């Protein structure tokens, strides 16, 4: 098999924390899917650890824009015929070759089941009804953009061209600003994939999920290939846990990242996680849990204070 036939790509540029996240993702991939080549788009071309963890270091192109805009150029960045894009704030807990197999007859796809229709609202779009009418659509896929699959076909190429065309007019179309720098990629991708007859894949929670909407505990063990939690009303067991948003600060992420780092240069040797490191991991997890809870309490106090001050001002 040609090494460029299929592979995984991610982004990590700017602050060191993003580079560290990508290293954690790469370690988890080396542990569970060591035969799949990995590429990273980064501005840290001289990082020796990145060179060891990734097969391809691709130069970051700032002219493509910041934040989520970069994801709309994945087709240009990717060196693979079949590409699986994974957000760097993710951890792989078991082999993900099955995802390529599930998508093998598609040009572009991603896991998801929900659609937005007329009368609904979306935080990334000012007026959903306008968007649907403008593009002649009856519904819009709603998903998390932490995982995209695409190939080098004309269909996928045309779809990405459409995303960039939409991006050029994002303000006029009424997309909300996301994290202070342009629009979020998800609604733009949703429009483009619908216009090009590309659909979501119903994976029953097996590919990637975020813990957003979790009910109960987050049961994750990257060393022993475990991940199960209740997301809203459904039990899911994703192969990739996407620690989106505030979940990146959760002690479970810190604990699992430490486990992967402790495996050293031989990630496939699970026995390299000795008792001493196990104890250190658990102790650090408890410390991180306390810090996390303190931060959450402080956040809630600030939110309550803002509401009280706003109410007082209105009175």
C-alpha positions as CSV (number, residue, x, y, z in Angstrom):
1,X,0.0,0.0,0.0
2,X,1.3,3.4,-0.9
3,X,2.0,5.4,2.2
4,X,0.1,8.4,0.7
5,X,-3.1,6.3,0.0
6,X,-4.7,7.2,3.3
7,X,-3.8,9.2,6.4
8,X,-4.7,11.5,9.2
9,X,-4.2,15.2,9.3
10,X,-4.5,17.8,12.1
11,X,-3.5,21.4,12.9
12,X,-1.2,22.8,15.6
13,X,0.1,26.3,15.3
14,X,0.6,29.4,17.5
15,X,0.6,28.8,21.2
16,X,2.6,25.9,22.7
17,X,-0.6,24.4,24.2
18,X,-1.8,23.6,20.7
19,X,1.4,21.9,19.9
20,X,1.2,19.8,23.1
21,X,-2.4,18.8,22.2
22,X,-1.3,17.6,18.8
23,X,1.5,15.5,20.4
24,X,-1.1,13.9,22.7
25,X,-3.3,13.1,19.7
26,X,-0.3,11.6,17.8
27,X,0.8,9.5,20.8
28,X,-2.7,8.0,21.0
29,X,-2.7,7.3,17.2
30,X,0.8,5.7,17.5
31,X,-0.6,3.5,20.3
32,X,-3.8,2.4,18.6
33,X,-3.4,2.9,14.8
34,X,0.3,2.7,14.2
35,X,0.0,1.8,10.5
36,X,-1.9,4.9,9.5
37,X,0.4,7.8,8.4
38,X,-0.1,11.1,10.2
39,X,0.4,14.6,9.0
40,X,0.4,17.9,10.9
41,X,0.0,21.5,9.6
42,X,2.2,23.5,11.9
43,X,4.5,26.5,12.2
44,X,6.9,24.5,14.4
45,X,8.8,22.8,11.6
46,X,11.9,22.4,13.8
47,X,10.3,20.6,16.7
48,X,12.2,17.3,17.1
49,X,9.3,15.6,18.9
50,X,6.8,16.5,16.2
51,X,9.2,15.0,13.7
52,X,9.2,11.7,15.6
53,X,5.4,11.6,16.2
54,X,4.3,12.7,12.7
55,X,5.2,11.3,9.3
56,X,4.6,14.6,7.5
57,X,5.2,18.1,8.8
58,X,3.3,20.5,6.5
59,X,4.1,24.3,6.6
60,X,1.3,26.4,8.0
61,X,0.0,29.0,5.5
62,X,-1.1,32.1,7.4
63,X,-2.6,33.7,4.3
64,X,-5.4,31.2,4.5
65,X,-6.7,33.0,7.6
66,X,-6.9,32.2,11.3
67,X,-9.0,30.1,13.5
68,X,-11.5,27.9,11.7
69,X,-10.8,29.3,8.3
70,X,-7.8,27.0,7.9
71,X,-10.0,23.9,7.9
72,X,-11.5,25.1,4.6
73,X,-8.1,24.5,2.9
74,X,-7.7,20.9,4.1
75,X,-7.9,19.6,0.6
76,X,-4.9,21.7,-0.4
77,X,-2.9,20.8,2.7
78,X,-3.5,17.0,2.7
79,X,-0.9,14.7,1.0
80,X,-3.2,11.7,1.1
81,X,-5.7,10.3,-1.4
82,X,-8.1,9.5,1.4
83,X,-7.9,11.9,4.4
84,X,-9.3,11.8,7.9
85,X,-9.1,15.2,9.6
86,X,-9.1,15.1,13.4
87,X,-9.1,18.1,15.7
88,X,-5.9,18.2,17.8
89,X,-7.8,18.4,21.1
90,X,-8.8,14.7,20.7
91,X,-7.6,11.4,22.0
92,X,-7.9,8.1,20.1
93,X,-8.7,5.2,22.4
94,X,-8.8,2.3,19.9
95,X,-7.9,1.5,16.3
96,X,-9.7,3.8,13.8
97,X,-9.1,1.9,10.5
98,X,-12.8,1.1,10.6
99,X,-13.6,4.8,10.0
100,X,-11.8,4.7,6.6
101,X,-13.7,1.5,5.8
102,X,-17.0,3.1,6.6
103,X,-16.3,6.1,4.4
104,X,-14.6,4.3,1.5
105,X,-17.4,4.9,-1.0
106,X,-17.9,8.6,-0.1
107,X,-16.2,11.7,-1.3
108,X,-16.8,13.7,1.8
109,X,-18.5,12.8,5.0
110,X,-18.6,13.0,8.8
111,X,-20.5,11.4,11.7
112,X,-23.8,12.9,12.5
113,X,-27.6,12.5,12.5
114,X,-29.2,15.8,13.3
115,X,-30.6,18.4,10.8
116,X,-31.6,22.0,11.3
117,X,-34.9,23.2,9.6
118,X,-36.9,26.3,9.2
119,X,-37.7,28.1,12.4
120,X,-34.7,26.7,14.4
121,X,-31.7,28.7,15.6
122,X,-28.0,28.0,15.5
123,X,-25.3,29.9,17.4
124,X,-23.1,30.2,14.3
125,X,-25.8,31.8,12.1
126,X,-27.8,35.0,12.6
127,X,-30.8,33.9,10.5
128,X,-31.0,30.2,9.6
129,X,-34.2,30.7,7.6
130,X,-32.4,33.3,5.4
131,X,-29.5,30.8,4.8
132,X,-31.8,28.0,3.8
133,X,-33.8,30.2,1.4
134,X,-30.6,31.8,0.0
135,X,-29.1,28.5,-0.9
136,X,-32.4,26.8,-1.8
137,X,-32.1,24.2,1.0
138,X,-34.8,22.6,3.1
139,X,-32.5,21.5,5.9
140,X,-28.9,21.9,7.1
141,X,-26.7,19.1,8.7
142,X,-25.8,19.9,12.3
143,X,-22.6,18.3,13.5
144,X,-19.3,18.7,15.4
145,X,-16.5,19.6,13.0
146,X,-13.8,17.7,14.9
147,X,-13.7,14.9,12.3
148,X,-14.0,15.2,8.5
149,X,-13.3,12.6,5.9
150,X,-12.6,13.5,2.2
151,X,-10.8,12.1,-0.8
152,X,-9.1,13.6,-3.8
153,X,-12.1,13.3,-6.1
154,X,-13.6,16.1,-8.2
155,X,-16.7,16.1,-6.0
156,X,-14.6,16.8,-2.8
157,X,-12.6,19.4,-4.7
158,X,-15.7,21.2,-5.8
159,X,-17.1,21.0,-2.3
160,X,-14.1,22.7,-0.8
161,X,-14.1,25.3,-3.6
162,X,-17.7,26.1,-2.5
163,X,-16.7,26.4,1.1
164,X,-14.1,29.0,0.2
165,X,-16.6,30.8,-2.0
166,X,-19.0,31.0,0.9
167,X,-16.2,32.1,3.2
168,X,-15.4,35.1,1.0
169,X,-19.0,36.4,1.7
170,X,-19.5,35.2,5.2
171,X,-20.3,38.6,6.7
172,X,-22.9,39.4,4.0
173,X,-24.5,36.0,4.5
174,X,-24.9,36.6,8.2
175,X,-22.6,34.1,9.9
176,X,-21.7,35.0,13.5
177,X,-18.1,35.7,14.5
178,X,-16.6,32.7,16.2
179,X,-13.9,33.2,18.8
180,X,-13.1,36.7,17.6
181,X,-11.9,35.7,14.1
182,X,-14.3,35.0,11.3
183,X,-17.0,32.3,11.1
184,X,-17.1,28.8,12.4
185,X,-16.4,26.2,9.7
186,X,-19.3,23.9,10.5
187,X,-22.3,25.8,8.9
188,X,-20.2,26.6,5.9
189,X,-19.2,22.9,5.4
190,X,-22.8,21.9,6.1
191,X,-24.0,24.2,3.2
192,X,-21.3,23.0,0.8
193,X,-21.8,19.3,1.4
194,X,-25.5,19.6,1.0
195,X,-25.1,21.5,-2.3
196,X,-22.8,18.8,-3.5
197,X,-25.1,15.9,-2.3
198,X,-22.7,14.7,0.4
199,X,-24.3,13.3,3.5
200,X,-23.5,12.6,7.1
201,X,-22.9,9.0,8.3
202,X,-24.9,7.6,11.1
203,X,-22.3,5.9,13.3
204,X,-24.3,5.2,16.5
205,X,-21.6,7.0,18.5
206,X,-18.7,4.8,17.4
207,X,-16.4,7.3,15.6
208,X,-16.0,10.6,17.4
209,X,-18.0,12.3,20.1
210,X,-17.5,15.2,22.5
211,X,-18.5,14.9,26.2
212,X,-20.8,17.9,25.7
213,X,-24.2,16.9,27.0
214,X,-22.8,14.2,29.2
215,X,-25.0,12.5,31.8
216,X,-23.0,11.0,34.6
217,X,-19.2,10.2,34.5
218,X,-16.8,10.1,31.6
219,X,-15.2,6.6,31.6
220,X,-12.0,6.8,29.6
221,X,-8.9,4.7,29.7
222,X,-6.6,5.3,26.7
223,X,-4.2,2.5,27.6
224,X,-6.9,-0.2,27.9
225,X,-9.0,1.1,25.0
226,X,-12.0,2.1,27.1
227,X,-14.4,4.9,26.5
228,X,-18.1,4.9,27.4
229,X,-20.4,7.7,28.5
230,X,-24.0,8.8,28.3
231,X,-24.4,11.7,25.9
232,X,-27.9,13.2,26.4
233,X,-30.1,10.1,26.3
234,X,-27.8,7.8,24.4
235,X,-24.9,5.6,25.6
236,X,-21.9,6.1,23.2
237,X,-18.5,4.4,22.9
238,X,-16.5,6.5,20.5
239,X,-13.0,5.5,19.2
240,X,-12.1,9.2,19.4
241,X,-12.9,11.5,22.3
242,X,-13.0,15.1,21.3
243,X,-12.3,17.3,24.3
244,X,-13.9,20.3,22.8
245,X,-14.1,23.7,24.5
246,X,-13.9,23.6,28.3
247,X,-13.5,19.9,28.3
248,X,-9.9,20.4,27.4
249,X,-9.4,21.7,30.9
250,X,-11.1,18.6,32.4
251,X,-8.8,16.4,34.6
252,X,-9.7,13.3,32.5
253,X,-7.9,14.8,29.5
254,X,-4.9,15.7,31.7
255,X,-4.8,12.2,33.1
256,X,-5.0,10.4,29.8
257,X,-2.5,12.8,28.2
258,X,0.0,12.0,31.0
259,X,-0.5,8.3,30.5
260,X,0.4,8.6,26.8
261,X,3.4,10.8,27.6
262,X,4.6,8.2,30.1
263,X,4.7,5.5,27.5
264,X,7.8,7.2,26.0
265,X,9.2,6.2,22.7
266,X,7.5,2.8,22.5
267,X,3.8,3.6,22.7
268,X,2.7,0.1,21.5
269,X,4.3,-1.4,24.7
270,X,1.5,-0.8,27.2
271,X,3.6,-2.4,29.9
272,X,5.7,0.7,29.9
273,X,3.2,2.3,32.2
274,X,4.6,1.0,35.5
275,X,3.1,1.2,39.0
276,X,5.0,4.4,40.0
277,X,3.6,6.3,37.0
278,X,0.2,4.9,37.6
279,X,0.3,6.3,41.2
280,X,1.6,9.6,39.9
281,X,-1.2,9.7,37.3
282,X,-3.9,9.1,39.8
283,X,-2.5,11.6,42.3
284,X,-2.2,14.3,39.6
285,X,-5.8,13.5,38.4
286,X,-7.1,14.2,41.9
287,X,-5.2,17.4,42.1
288,X,-6.4,18.4,38.6
289,X,-10.0,17.6,39.7
290,X,-9.8,20.0,42.6
291,X,-8.3,22.7,40.5
292,X,-11.0,22.1,37.8
293,X,-13.8,22.3,40.3
294,X,-12.4,25.6,41.8
295,X,-12.3,27.1,38.3
296,X,-15.8,26.0,37.6
297,X,-17.0,27.5,40.9
298,X,-15.2,30.8,40.1
299,X,-16.8,30.9,36.7
300,X,-20.3,30.4,38.1
301,X,-19.7,33.1,40.7
302,X,-18.7,35.5,38.0
303,X,-21.7,34.6,35.9
304,X,-24.1,35.2,38.8
305,X,-22.4,38.5,39.7
306,X,-22.8,39.7,36.1
307,X,-26.5,38.8,36.2
308,X,-27.0,40.6,39.5
309,X,-25.2,43.7,38.3
310,X,-27.2,43.7,35.1
311,X,-30.4,43.4,37.0
312,X,-29.4,46.1,39.4
313,X,-28.5,48.4,36.6
314,X,-31.9,47.8,34.8
315,X,-33.7,48.6,38.1
